[in-house]
């Protein structure tokens, strides 16, 4: 009896010790491969350090433990995805998610390494069901899929100080997340820089977004977000798109430069604010307010071309348009819009009118704007604030430079 009792006590003690074991520190170089190092992390979590070197993989690396941080030695720690069947390089995901749909891992982090792929590989990092995920200082490039996917990483996902480049799909694809921070990253020549879908509270600040093959930032069915202080340049499409029932979003203090389609496209957005942005060299429109958008404010923005001051440009004529084109556009308001406050903006050097509509609108207020040198490609004496209808629009207290006095 006593022997049996002691065995039970010892078994219970061993079980408690296993359940409360401390997180560990793992040197990946001590294991036969990276997957073995990740598998050595106990359920309590730990730190995996990966020394500099090239690590070629043909199957996804899987991380299945919470409270886990994976750290490399900077870009010299290079994970190279050689998979040619569209598989991701790294999957962060609970092992039991297929059988327990609400399974989650908490606080998985990756930092200071490079992950590259090819046109035949899949995503760079695919994360699903990770709460408080944190990606920092990671280089993610040349993947056939998205650079980073955050799927149902509902609580507080963070991506900071990463460089995300040359991926065939989105640089970052966000699906069903909440309280999202995307700060101080560099996006270069992905298809789209970032897509945020069916989400809440995106905070996207201080990023550099350049040369995208599609669009810059696409936000769909998302509310309560802010996109501010970003440099967004040279998309083949549009810099920022709000679509599918977006509301309560502020787009502010961004530089939006040289986009072949447009600057900001409010396709389906309500109760949103566009303020203190600079729009330059947008080819078709700087802002488009779509027919499904209502009750928005466009205030305190600058809409301009490449003008740098009369008599101040001493460069040779062939260098006076540094982007190779002297273009500027204003605000297009589609027929069907109900509720738009457009005030305190500066419109100058535009090929188009400052503001124009394509059909009947309601409750549109256009006031206290400055219009100079607009309508460059319009017929002579065309209106720079152009609404055909006589009701539903108030145009008041705008300062409009006489076309005959324009340089």
TORRO-837655 format. One record per residue (C-alpha): x, y negated, z; residue number from 1; residue in three letters. Coordinates in steps of 0.2 Angstrom, whole numbers. Each point is the difference from the previous one (the first is absolute). Example, Ala and Ser with C-alpha at 12.3 -4.5 7.8 and 13.67 -1.06 7.14 Angstrom:
// residues 2
[site [62; 22; 39]; 1; ALA]
[site [6; -17; -3]; 2; SER]
// end
This chain:
// residues 407
[site [0; 0; 0]; 1; UNK]
[site [14; -12; 5]; 2; UNK]
[site [10; 4; -16]; 3; UNK]
[site [-15; -3; -11]; 4; UNK]
[site [-4; -17; 9]; 5; UNK]
[site [18; -6; -2]; 6; UNK]
[site [0; 5; -19]; 7; UNK]
[site [-16; -10; -1]; 8; UNK]
[site [8; -15; 8]; 9; UNK]
[site [16; 1; -11]; 10; UNK]
[site [-11; 1; -15]; 11; UNK]
[site [-10; -15; 5]; 12; UNK]
[site [16; -10; 3]; 13; UNK]
[site [7; 5; -17]; 14; UNK]
[site [-16; -5; -8]; 15; UNK]
[site [0; -17; 9]; 16; UNK]
[site [18; -3; -5]; 17; UNK]
[site [-4; 4; -18]; 18; UNK]
[site [-14; -12; 0]; 19; UNK]
[site [9; -14; 8]; 20; UNK]
[site [17; 2; -8]; 21; UNK]
[site [9; -16; -4]; 22; UNK]
[site [2; -6; -18]; 23; UNK]
[site [16; 5; -8]; 24; UNK]
[site [14; -8; -11]; 25; UNK]
[site [4; 10; -16]; 26; UNK]
[site [15; -2; -11]; 27; UNK]
[site [-6; 6; -17]; 28; UNK]
[site [18; 4; -5]; 29; UNK]
[site [-1; 14; 12]; 30; UNK]
[site [-14; 9; -9]; 31; UNK]
[site [0; 9; -16]; 32; UNK]
[site [-11; -12; -9]; 33; UNK]
[site [-11; -15; 4]; 34; UNK]
[site [-16; 10; 2]; 35; UNK]
[site [9; 11; 13]; 36; UNK]
[site [4; -16; 10]; 37; UNK]
[site [-18; -7; -1]; 38; UNK]
[site [-6; 17; 5]; 39; UNK]
[site [11; 0; 16]; 40; UNK]
[site [-9; -15; 7]; 41; UNK]
[site [-11; 6; 14]; 42; UNK]
[site [-18; -5; 2]; 43; UNK]
[site [5; -13; 13]; 44; UNK]
[site [10; -9; -14]; 45; UNK]
[site [17; -6; -3]; 46; UNK]
[site [13; -9; -10]; 47; UNK]
[site [7; 7; -16]; 48; UNK]
[site [16; -8; -7]; 49; UNK]
[site [5; 3; -18]; 50; UNK]
[site [18; -4; -4]; 51; UNK]
[site [5; -9; -16]; 52; UNK]
[site [0; 12; -15]; 53; UNK]
[site [-11; 6; -15]; 54; UNK]
[site [-14; 12; 5]; 55; UNK]
[site [-8; 8; -15]; 56; UNK]
[site [-17; 8; 2]; 57; UNK]
[site [-12; 10; -11]; 58; UNK]
[site [-14; 2; 13]; 59; UNK]
[site [-8; -14; 11]; 60; UNK]
[site [8; -2; 17]; 61; UNK]
[site [-13; 1; 13]; 62; UNK]
[site [-1; -9; 17]; 63; UNK]
[site [-13; 8; 12]; 64; UNK]
[site [4; -7; 17]; 65; UNK]
[site [-5; -16; 9]; 66; UNK]
[site [11; -12; 9]; 67; UNK]
[site [13; 3; -14]; 68; UNK]
[site [13; -12; -7]; 69; UNK]
[site [10; 4; -15]; 70; UNK]
[site [15; -11; -3]; 71; UNK]
[site [13; 0; -13]; 72; UNK]
[site [17; -10; -3]; 73; UNK]
[site [-8; -13; -12]; 74; UNK]
[site [-1; 2; -19]; 75; UNK]
[site [15; 13; 1]; 76; UNK]
[site [-12; 12; 8]; 77; UNK]
[site [-9; 5; -17]; 78; UNK]
[site [-14; 13; -1]; 79; UNK]
[site [-2; 4; -19]; 80; UNK]
[site [-16; 8; -5]; 81; UNK]
[site [4; 13; -14]; 82; UNK]
[site [-18; 7; 0]; 83; UNK]
[site [-8; -1; -18]; 84; UNK]
[site [-18; 5; 5]; 85; UNK]
[site [-6; -16; 7]; 86; UNK]
[site [4; 4; 18]; 87; UNK]
[site [5; -13; 13]; 88; UNK]
[site [17; -2; 7]; 89; UNK]
[site [-6; -1; 18]; 90; UNK]
[site [-17; 4; 8]; 91; UNK]
[site [-4; -6; 17]; 92; UNK]
[site [-16; 9; 6]; 93; UNK]
[site [-7; 10; 14]; 94; UNK]
[site [3; 19; -3]; 95; UNK]
[site [-18; 4; 4]; 96; UNK]
[site [-9; -14; -10]; 97; UNK]
[site [-7; 12; -12]; 98; UNK]
[site [-10; 9; 14]; 99; UNK]
[site [-2; -14; 12]; 100; UNK]
[site [-5; -16; -11]; 101; UNK]
[site [2; -11; 15]; 102; UNK]
[site [17; 6; 4]; 103; UNK]
[site [13; -15; 2]; 104; UNK]
[site [18; -2; 4]; 105; UNK]
[site [6; -16; 10]; 106; UNK]
[site [15; -10; -3]; 107; UNK]
[site [10; 7; -14]; 108; UNK]
[site [14; -11; -6]; 109; UNK]
[site [12; -1; -14]; 110; UNK]
[site [15; -12; -2]; 111; UNK]
[site [16; -4; -10]; 112; UNK]
[site [0; 12; -14]; 113; UNK]
[site [-3; 1; -19]; 114; UNK]
[site [-13; 12; -8]; 115; UNK]
[site [0; 1; -19]; 116; UNK]
[site [-9; 11; -13]; 117; UNK]
[site [-3; 1; -18]; 118; UNK]
[site [-15; -2; -12]; 119; UNK]
[site [-4; 18; 3]; 120; UNK]
[site [0; -1; 19]; 121; UNK]
[site [-15; -6; 10]; 122; UNK]
[site [-1; -13; 14]; 123; UNK]
[site [16; -5; 10]; 124; UNK]
[site [-8; 1; 18]; 125; UNK]
[site [-18; 7; 2]; 126; UNK]
[site [-7; -3; 17]; 127; UNK]
[site [-17; 6; 6]; 128; UNK]
[site [-7; 0; 17]; 129; UNK]
[site [14; -9; 8]; 130; UNK]
[site [-4; -13; 13]; 131; UNK]
[site [12; -15; 3]; 132; UNK]
[site [11; 6; -14]; 133; UNK]
[site [15; -12; -2]; 134; UNK]
[site [11; 0; -16]; 135; UNK]
[site [15; -12; 1]; 136; UNK]
[site [15; -4; -11]; 137; UNK]
[site [-5; 14; -12]; 138; UNK]
[site [4; 0; -18]; 139; UNK]
[site [-13; 9; -11]; 140; UNK]
[site [3; 0; -19]; 141; UNK]
[site [-3; 8; -17]; 142; UNK]
[site [-14; 12; 5]; 143; UNK]
[site [-13; 7; -12]; 144; UNK]
[site [-13; -4; 13]; 145; UNK]
[site [-2; -13; 13]; 146; UNK]
[site [15; -6; 10]; 147; UNK]
[site [-9; 1; 17]; 148; UNK]
[site [-18; 7; 3]; 149; UNK]
[site [-8; -4; 17]; 150; UNK]
[site [-16; 11; 0]; 151; UNK]
[site [-12; -1; 15]; 152; UNK]
[site [15; -7; 11]; 153; UNK]
[site [-14; -9; 9]; 154; UNK]
[site [9; -8; 15]; 155; UNK]
[site [13; -13; -3]; 156; UNK]
[site [10; 5; -15]; 157; UNK]
[site [16; -11; -3]; 158; UNK]
[site [11; -1; -15]; 159; UNK]
[site [14; -13; 3]; 160; UNK]
[site [17; -5; -9]; 161; UNK]
[site [-1; 14; -13]; 162; UNK]
[site [4; -1; -18]; 163; UNK]
[site [-12; 9; -12]; 164; UNK]
[site [4; 0; -18]; 165; UNK]
[site [-3; 8; -17]; 166; UNK]
[site [-14; 12; 5]; 167; UNK]
[site [-12; 5; -13]; 168; UNK]
[site [-15; -3; 11]; 169; UNK]
[site [-3; -12; 14]; 170; UNK]
[site [15; -5; 11]; 171; UNK]
[site [-11; 2; 15]; 172; UNK]
[site [-17; 9; -1]; 173; UNK]
[site [-11; -3; 16]; 174; UNK]
[site [-16; 10; 2]; 175; UNK]
[site [-11; -1; 15]; 176; UNK]
[site [12; -9; 12]; 177; UNK]
[site [-3; -13; 14]; 178; UNK]
[site [10; -15; 7]; 179; UNK]
[site [13; 2; -13]; 180; UNK]
[site [17; -10; -1]; 181; UNK]
[site [10; -1; -16]; 182; UNK]
[site [14; -13; 3]; 183; UNK]
[site [16; -5; -7]; 184; UNK]
[site [1; 13; -14]; 185; UNK]
[site [7; -1; -17]; 186; UNK]
[site [-11; 7; -14]; 187; UNK]
[site [7; 1; -18]; 188; UNK]
[site [-7; 7; -16]; 189; UNK]
[site [-12; 13; 7]; 190; UNK]
[site [-17; 2; -10]; 191; UNK]
[site [-9; -10; 14]; 192; UNK]
[site [9; -7; 15]; 193; UNK]
[site [-13; 5; 13]; 194; UNK]
[site [-18; 7; 0]; 195; UNK]
[site [-10; -1; 16]; 196; UNK]
[site [-16; 9; -1]; 197; UNK]
[site [-15; 4; 12]; 198; UNK]
[site [10; -9; 14]; 199; UNK]
[site [0; -13; 14]; 200; UNK]
[site [11; -14; 5]; 201; UNK]
[site [15; 0; -12]; 202; UNK]
[site [13; -12; 5]; 203; UNK]
[site [12; -2; -14]; 204; UNK]
[site [13; -14; 2]; 205; UNK]
[site [17; -5; -6]; 206; UNK]
[site [2; 12; -14]; 207; UNK]
[site [9; -2; -17]; 208; UNK]
[site [-10; 7; -14]; 209; UNK]
[site [8; -1; -17]; 210; UNK]
[site [-2; 7; -18]; 211; UNK]
[site [-14; 12; 2]; 212; UNK]
[site [-7; 10; -15]; 213; UNK]
[site [-18; -1; 6]; 214; UNK]
[site [-6; -12; 14]; 215; UNK]
[site [8; -6; 16]; 216; UNK]
[site [-12; 2; 15]; 217; UNK]
[site [-17; 9; -2]; 218; UNK]
[site [-12; 0; 14]; 219; UNK]
[site [-16; 10; -1]; 220; UNK]
[site [-15; 2; 13]; 221; UNK]
[site [11; -8; 14]; 222; UNK]
[site [-4; -13; 12]; 223; UNK]
[site [8; -12; 12]; 224; UNK]
[site [17; -1; -8]; 225; UNK]
[site [14; -13; -3]; 226; UNK]
[site [12; -1; -15]; 227; UNK]
[site [12; -14; 3]; 228; UNK]
[site [18; -6; -2]; 229; UNK]
[site [3; 11; -15]; 230; UNK]
[site [10; -3; -16]; 231; UNK]
[site [-10; 9; -14]; 232; UNK]
[site [8; -2; -17]; 233; UNK]
[site [-2; 7; -18]; 234; UNK]
[site [-13; 13; 0]; 235; UNK]
[site [-6; 6; -16]; 236; UNK]
[site [-18; -1; 8]; 237; UNK]
[site [-6; -10; 14]; 238; UNK]
[site [9; -5; 16]; 239; UNK]
[site [-14; 3; 13]; 240; UNK]
[site [-17; 9; -3]; 241; UNK]
[site [-14; 1; 12]; 242; UNK]
[site [-13; 13; -5]; 243; UNK]
[site [-14; 11; 6]; 244; UNK]
[site [-8; -9; 15]; 245; UNK]
[site [15; -9; 7]; 246; UNK]
[site [-5; -13; 13]; 247; UNK]
[site [8; -11; 13]; 248; UNK]
[site [17; -1; -8]; 249; UNK]
[site [13; -14; 0]; 250; UNK]
[site [12; -2; -15]; 251; UNK]
[site [12; -14; 6]; 252; UNK]
[site [17; -8; -3]; 253; UNK]
[site [5; 12; -14]; 254; UNK]
[site [10; -5; -15]; 255; UNK]
[site [-8; 8; -15]; 256; UNK]
[site [10; -3; -16]; 257; UNK]
[site [0; 6; -18]; 258; UNK]
[site [-13; 13; -1]; 259; UNK]
[site [-6; 6; -17]; 260; UNK]
[site [-18; 2; 5]; 261; UNK]
[site [-3; -11; 15]; 262; UNK]
[site [4; -6; 18]; 263; UNK]
[site [-15; 6; 11]; 264; UNK]
[site [-15; 9; -6]; 265; UNK]
[site [-15; 0; 12]; 266; UNK]
[site [-9; 14; -9]; 267; UNK]
[site [-12; 4; 15]; 268; UNK]
[site [5; -10; 15]; 269; UNK]
[site [-11; -10; 13]; 270; UNK]
[site [5; -12; 14]; 271; UNK]
[site [18; -1; -6]; 272; UNK]
[site [12; -14; 1]; 273; UNK]
[site [14; -5; -13]; 274; UNK]
[site [10; -14; 7]; 275; UNK]
[site [18; -8; -1]; 276; UNK]
[site [6; 11; -15]; 277; UNK]
[site [10; -5; -14]; 278; UNK]
[site [-5; 6; -17]; 279; UNK]
[site [12; -2; -15]; 280; UNK]
[site [0; 7; -17]; 281; UNK]
[site [-15; 11; 1]; 282; UNK]
[site [-5; 4; -18]; 283; UNK]
[site [-19; 3; 0]; 284; UNK]
[site [-6; -7; 17]; 285; UNK]
[site [8; -5; 17]; 286; UNK]
[site [-16; 5; 9]; 287; UNK]
[site [-15; 9; -6]; 288; UNK]
[site [-16; 0; 10]; 289; UNK]
[site [-10; 15; -6]; 290; UNK]
[site [-19; 1; -1]; 291; UNK]
[site [-1; 12; 15]; 292; UNK]
[site [10; -12; 11]; 293; UNK]
[site [-9; -12; 12]; 294; UNK]
[site [3; -13; 13]; 295; UNK]
[site [18; -3; -2]; 296; UNK]
[site [12; -14; 2]; 297; UNK]
[site [14; -6; -11]; 298; UNK]
[site [10; -14; 9]; 299; UNK]
[site [16; -9; 0]; 300; UNK]
[site [9; 10; -14]; 301; UNK]
[site [11; -6; -14]; 302; UNK]
[site [-3; 5; -18]; 303; UNK]
[site [14; -5; -11]; 304; UNK]
[site [12; 4; -15]; 305; UNK]
[site [19; -2; -1]; 306; UNK]
[site [0; -19; 1]; 307; UNK]
[site [14; -6; 11]; 308; UNK]
[site [-2; -19; -1]; 309; UNK]
[site [0; -13; -14]; 310; UNK]
[site [17; -6; -5]; 311; UNK]
[site [9; 12; 12]; 312; UNK]
[site [2; 15; -11]; 313; UNK]
[site [18; -3; -8]; 314; UNK]
[site [1; 18; -7]; 315; UNK]
[site [1; 3; -19]; 316; UNK]
[site [-17; 2; -7]; 317; UNK]
[site [2; 19; -2]; 318; UNK]
[site [2; 2; 18]; 319; UNK]
[site [-14; -11; 6]; 320; UNK]
[site [-12; 15; 2]; 321; UNK]
[site [10; 12; 11]; 322; UNK]
[site [-13; 14; -1]; 323; UNK]
[site [-1; -2; -19]; 324; UNK]
[site [-17; -6; 1]; 325; UNK]
[site [-9; -16; 6]; 326; UNK]
[site [-17; 6; 7]; 327; UNK]
[site [-12; -5; 13]; 328; UNK]
[site [-18; 5; 4]; 329; UNK]
[site [-14; -5; 12]; 330; UNK]
[site [-15; 9; 8]; 331; UNK]
[site [-12; 10; -10]; 332; UNK]
[site [-18; 2; 8]; 333; UNK]
[site [-10; 13; -8]; 334; UNK]
[site [-19; -1; -2]; 335; UNK]
[site [-9; 7; 15]; 336; UNK]
[site [11; -7; 13]; 337; UNK]
[site [-10; -6; 15]; 338; UNK]
[site [10; -11; 13]; 339; UNK]
[site [17; -7; -4]; 340; UNK]
[site [9; -15; 9]; 341; UNK]
[site [14; -6; -11]; 342; UNK]
[site [9; -15; 8]; 343; UNK]
[site [16; -9; 3]; 344; UNK]
[site [10; 9; -14]; 345; UNK]
[site [12; -7; -12]; 346; UNK]
[site [-2; 5; -19]; 347; UNK]
[site [14; -6; -12]; 348; UNK]
[site [8; 5; -16]; 349; UNK]
[site [-13; 12; -5]; 350; UNK]
[site [-5; 8; -16]; 351; UNK]
[site [-17; 2; 6]; 352; UNK]
[site [-13; -10; 9]; 353; UNK]
[site [3; -2; 19]; 354; UNK]
[site [-16; 9; 4]; 355; UNK]
[site [-12; 8; -13]; 356; UNK]
[site [-15; 11; 1]; 357; UNK]
[site [-7; 13; -13]; 358; UNK]
[site [-18; 0; 6]; 359; UNK]
[site [-12; -6; 13]; 360; UNK]
[site [6; -1; 17]; 361; UNK]
[site [-8; -6; 17]; 362; UNK]
[site [6; -10; 15]; 363; UNK]
[site [17; -5; -7]; 364; UNK]
[site [9; -15; 8]; 365; UNK]
[site [14; -8; -10]; 366; UNK]
[site [7; -14; 10]; 367; UNK]
[site [16; -10; 4]; 368; UNK]
[site [11; 8; -13]; 369; UNK]
[site [14; -8; -10]; 370; UNK]
[site [1; 4; -19]; 371; UNK]
[site [14; -6; -11]; 372; UNK]
[site [6; 6; -17]; 373; UNK]
[site [-13; 13; -2]; 374; UNK]
[site [-9; 8; -15]; 375; UNK]
[site [16; 0; -11]; 376; UNK]
[site [-7; 14; -11]; 377; UNK]
[site [-18; -6; 0]; 378; UNK]
[site [-9; -11; -13]; 379; UNK]
[site [3; -19; 3]; 380; UNK]
[site [-10; -8; 14]; 381; UNK]
[site [-6; 17; 7]; 382; UNK]
[site [-5; -1; 18]; 383; UNK]
[site [13; 6; 13]; 384; UNK]
[site [-14; 4; 12]; 385; UNK]
[site [-12; 9; -11]; 386; UNK]
[site [-17; 6; 5]; 387; UNK]
[site [-14; 0; -13]; 388; UNK]
[site [-14; 0; 12]; 389; UNK]
[site [-7; -15; 9]; 390; UNK]
[site [-6; 9; 16]; 391; UNK]
[site [8; 11; 13]; 392; UNK]
[site [17; -9; -2]; 393; UNK]
[site [6; -15; 9]; 394; UNK]
[site [16; -9; -7]; 395; UNK]
[site [5; -14; 10]; 396; UNK]
[site [15; -11; 5]; 397; UNK]
[site [12; 8; -11]; 398; UNK]
[site [15; -10; -7]; 399; UNK]
[site [1; 4; -19]; 400; UNK]
[site [15; -8; -10]; 401; UNK]
[site [-6; -7; -16]; 402; UNK]
[site [5; 11; -14]; 403; UNK]
[site [6; -15; -10]; 404; UNK]
[site [13; -4; 14]; 405; UNK]
[site [6; 18; 2]; 406; UNK]
[site [19; 2; -5]; 407; UNK]
// end
